[in-house]
Amino acid sequence: MSERTILITGCSSGIGYAAAKTLRQRGWRVFAACRKQEDCDRLRGEGFDAPRLDYQDEDSIKTALDEVLGATGGTLDALFNNGAYAIPGAVEDLPTEALRDIFESNFFGWHSLTRAVLPVMRAQGHGRIVQCSSVLGLITMPWRGAYNASKFALEGLTDTLRMEMRDTGIDVVLIEPGPITSAFRANSIIQFERWIDWKNAPRAAQYETQLRPRLYDSVKKTTFELGPEAVVDKLIHALEAPRPRPRYYVTVPTYFSGFMRRLLPTRLLDKVMGG
């Protein structure tokens, strides 16, 4: 049997890096893409094929995929869209330009790469497209409006794509992590400082007492937080099962949130999630 191939984005750390290492151990040829060239160079030093791919740079998407297809002879068995970030802050303090920025990385770039991969998978008659969504694509929480919005958009687009691909041999899957150990919070601080003028916001006191302590002072694992290998376990099933599920929940909060969304009235769900 020929070697299975997968392109994974966001491999500099966290879920993407764990997925790249584990799938390589399982015999996959992994193309471990990163946004920054120095991270690609580091992964190449570890023996990975590591194209540079920045979701906000259409040229890099094309160049990265060309590199992958040149190495495989024009085929690709799977794509794992994974790289994403958050902009913590109240919706009323979120500049529209910030929302455009996060959608480029968390949504539009994923769509561009997926559309570029689909003709390859159609031609070969099979493929797996796995999208790393979030518990915040199922329910919303305060201070997370930009990320909530990008993941809700991803959920809708992916569900539609899954239905449309039913007759093609291409499976489309969502993975729904909850709290996972990663550099996600540290990266969120960078975005918070870039975009949110919290000192002049109507909720400045709440930023001071609620959001900022969570961002800057939290070093311990949160309740029910799991390592990235928990996501990789679900990814393996999504990639290797003969008939993958449409969705894979990962952590206790994800299962609980899915349950609440189905059963609770909206006002009660708002109260539970909004504090």
C-alpha positions in Angstrom: 0.0 0.0 0.0 1.3 3.5 -0.8 2.3 5.8 2.0 -0.5 7.9 3.3 0.0 11.7 3.1 -1.4 14.5 5.2 -0.9 18.3 5.3 -1.3 19.7 8.8 -1.3 23.5 9.5 -0.3 25.2 12.7 2.5 22.8 13.6 4.8 25.1 15.5 3.4 23.8 18.8 0.4 22.4 20.6 -2.1 20.3 18.7 -0.5 20.6 15.3 3.0 19.6 16.5 1.6 16.6 18.5 -0.4 15.5 15.5 2.6 15.7 13.2 4.8 13.6 15.5 2.2 11.0 16.2 1.0 10.5 12.6 4.6 10.2 11.5 5.1 7.4 14.0 2.0 5.7 12.6 3.5 5.7 9.1 2.0 8.8 7.5 4.1 11.1 5.5 3.4 14.4 7.3 3.7 17.8 5.8 3.9 20.0 8.9 3.1 23.5 7.9 3.9 26.6 10.0 3.2 30.3 9.7 6.8 31.4 10.5 9.8 30.3 8.5 11.9 29.8 11.7 9.4 27.2 12.9 9.5 25.5 9.5 13.3 25.4 9.7 13.1 23.8 13.2 10.7 21.1 12.0 12.9 20.4 9.0 15.7 19.8 11.4 13.5 17.2 13.1 13.0 15.5 9.7 9.6 16.8 8.7 8.6 18.2 5.4 7.6 21.7 6.6 6.2 24.1 4.1 5.5 27.7 5.2 1.8 28.4 5.2 0.2 31.5 6.5 -3.6 31.5 6.2 -3.5 35.3 5.7 -1.2 35.0 2.7 -2.8 33.5 -0.3 0.5 33.2 -2.1 1.9 31.1 0.7 -1.2 28.8 0.6 -0.6 28.1 -3.1 3.2 27.8 -2.7 2.8 25.4 0.2 0.3 23.2 -1.6 2.5 23.1 -4.7 5.4 22.0 -2.6 3.3 19.2 -1.1 1.9 18.0 -4.4 5.3 18.2 -6.0 6.7 15.9 -3.3 3.8 13.4 -3.5 3.3 13.2 -7.3 0.1 15.2 -7.2 -1.9 13.4 -4.5 -2.9 14.1 -0.9 -4.9 11.8 1.3 -5.8 14.2 4.1 -5.8 17.8 5.2 -6.0 18.8 8.9 -6.9 22.5 9.1 -5.7 23.5 12.6 -3.9 26.9 12.9 -6.0 29.5 14.6 -5.9 32.2 17.3 -8.2 34.3 19.6 -8.7 38.0 20.3 -10.0 38.3 23.9 -12.2 41.2 24.6 -15.8 42.5 24.7 -17.6 42.7 21.4 -18.2 46.4 21.8 -14.4 47.0 22.1 -13.5 44.8 19.2 -12.5 46.9 16.1 -14.0 45.7 12.9 -10.6 45.5 11.4 -9.7 43.0 14.2 -12.6 40.9 13.2 -11.6 40.9 9.6 -8.1 39.9 10.7 -9.2 36.9 12.7 -11.5 35.7 10.0 -8.7 35.8 7.5 -6.7 33.4 9.7 -9.5 31.3 11.3 -11.9 31.0 8.4 -11.1 32.5 4.9 -7.6 31.0 4.8 -9.0 27.6 5.8 -11.6 27.9 3.0 -8.9 28.9 0.4 -6.7 25.9 1.3 -9.6 23.5 1.4 -10.9 24.6 -2.0 -7.4 24.2 -3.4 -7.2 20.6 -2.0 -10.6 19.5 -3.1 -9.8 19.1 -6.9 -6.8 16.9 -5.9 -9.0 14.6 -3.8 -11.8 14.5 -6.4 -9.3 13.4 -9.0 -8.0 10.6 -6.9 -11.5 9.6 -5.7 -10.9 9.9 -2.0 -9.7 12.1 0.8 -10.3 13.3 4.4 -10.7 17.0 5.4 -10.6 17.4 9.1 -11.3 20.8 10.7 -10.2 21.6 14.2 -13.1 23.6 15.5 -13.8 24.3 19.2 -16.3 24.0 22.0 -16.8 27.7 21.2 -18.2 26.7 17.9 -21.0 25.0 19.8 -21.7 27.5 22.5 -20.7 31.1 23.2 -19.0 32.7 26.2 -18.3 36.3 27.1 -15.0 38.0 26.1 -14.6 35.5 23.3 -16.8 37.1 20.6 -14.2 37.1 17.8 -13.2 33.5 18.3 -16.8 32.4 18.8 -17.8 34.1 15.5 -15.0 32.5 13.5 -15.7 29.0 14.9 -19.5 29.3 14.4 -18.8 30.3 10.8 -16.5 27.3 10.4 -19.1 24.9 11.8 -21.7 26.1 9.3 -19.4 26.0 6.3 -18.0 22.6 7.2 -21.5 21.0 7.8 -22.5 22.2 4.4 -19.4 20.9 2.7 -19.8 17.5 4.4 -23.3 17.1 2.9 -22.1 18.3 -0.5 -19.2 15.8 -0.6 -21.3 12.7 0.2 -21.1 11.4 -3.4 -17.3 12.1 -3.9 -15.4 9.7 -1.6 -14.2 12.7 0.4 -15.1 12.7 4.1 -15.4 16.0 6.0 -15.0 15.9 9.8 -15.1 18.4 12.7 -13.1 17.9 15.9 -14.4 19.9 18.9 -11.7 20.4 21.5 -12.3 22.2 24.8 -9.5 23.3 27.1 -6.2 21.9 25.7 -2.7 22.6 26.9 -1.0 24.8 24.3 0.4 28.3 23.7 -3.1 29.5 22.9 -3.4 31.8 25.9 0.1 33.3 25.3 -0.8 34.0 21.7 -4.1 35.5 22.8 -2.3 38.1 25.0 -0.4 39.3 21.9 -3.8 39.9 20.1 -5.4 41.5 23.1 -2.6 44.0 23.5 -2.7 44.7 19.7 -6.4 45.3 19.4 -8.2 46.1 22.7 -8.1 49.5 24.3 -9.3 48.1 27.6 -8.3 51.1 29.8 -10.7 53.4 27.9 -13.5 50.8 27.6 -16.9 51.0 29.4 -15.9 47.7 31.1 -12.4 48.7 32.2 -13.1 47.6 35.8 -14.2 44.1 34.5 -11.2 43.8 32.3 -9.0 44.6 35.4 -10.7 42.1 37.7 -11.9 39.4 35.4 -10.3 39.1 32.0 -6.7 40.3 32.6 -6.1 37.9 35.6 -7.2 35.0 33.5 -4.9 36.0 30.7 -1.8 37.1 32.6 -2.0 35.3 35.9 -3.3 31.8 35.0 -0.4 29.3 34.9 -2.2 26.3 36.2 -4.2 24.0 34.0 -7.9 24.9 33.9 -10.5 22.4 35.1 -10.8 19.4 32.7 -7.9 20.6 30.6 -6.2 17.9 28.6 -3.0 17.6 26.7 -2.9 17.9 22.9 -2.6 14.1 22.6 -6.4 13.9 23.5 -7.1 15.8 20.2 -4.7 13.6 18.3 -6.5 10.4 19.5 -9.7 11.7 17.9 -7.8 12.8 14.8 -6.5 9.3 14.3 -10.0 7.9 14.3 -11.2 10.7 11.9 -8.4 9.8 9.5 -8.1 6.1 9.7 -11.7 4.8 10.5 -13.4 3.4 7.4 -16.5 5.5 8.2 -15.5 8.5 10.3 -18.0 10.4 12.5 -19.1 13.9 11.4 -18.0 15.3 14.8 -15.6 14.3 17.5 -15.9 15.8 21.0 -12.7 15.8 23.0 -13.0 17.2 26.6 -15.7 17.1 29.3 -16.7 20.7 28.7 -17.3 19.9 25.0 -19.6 17.0 25.8 -21.4 19.0 28.4 -21.8 22.1 26.2 -23.2 20.0 23.3 -25.7 18.5 25.8 -26.7 21.9 27.1 -27.1 23.4 23.7 -29.6 20.7 22.7 -31.6 20.8 25.9 -31.5 24.2 27.6 -33.6 27.2 26.7 -31.5 30.0 25.3 -31.9 32.3 28.3 -30.9 29.6 30.7 -27.9 28.7 28.6 -26.9 32.4 28.5 -27.1 32.4 32.3 -25.0 29.2 32.7 -22.3 30.3 30.2 -22.3 34.0 31.0 -21.9 33.8 34.7 
